[in-house]
Amino acid sequence: MGLFDDYDDDDCQNSRTYTTVRKAAKIANDPTKHYPNKDEAQELRKIMASTGLSEEEVRQDPKYRKQLSEAQKAGQKAKRTEAERFYQKIIKEACKKTGLAPQHPDTLKAIDIIIKEREGRSWGRRFFLYHNLKSAQAVVKQYAK
């Protein structure tokens, strides 16, 4: 008795019978269905709660369709710029290293050290050629949450 004796080839005729979790895979399983992004889904739930309409009815109304379209476009924009991500990552690393708040003097010293270390790397050189090098206090003031 082999490993695949009970295996039936008829079960494999349709390659889209498997179920998946991720959005791209869901779209691959059923390309006719629309899967909204996070902001669009949130706006859709708000509209449905306030009006009592179903999803199909909301999508057919031109007023609500425009709101959903604007929410979808807003969800596709980047939340942070490259500089914001870079500096927030530095602040997070320094806070983790010191265990203190970003405004603490020891953390500011750690931020300065990290910036000087990163300045020597190839990615850091490219980044700092186009941006002014900021002090730790300016970084914390502008980018700390």
Secondary structure, DSSP 8 states (H G I E B T S, - for coil): --TTTT--GGGGS-TT-S---SHHHHHHH-TTS----HHHHHHHHHHHHHH---HHHHHHSHHHHHHHHHHHHHHHS-SS-HHHHHHHHHHHHHHHHH-S-TTSHHHHHHHHHHHHHHHTSHHHHHHHHHS----HHHHHHHH--
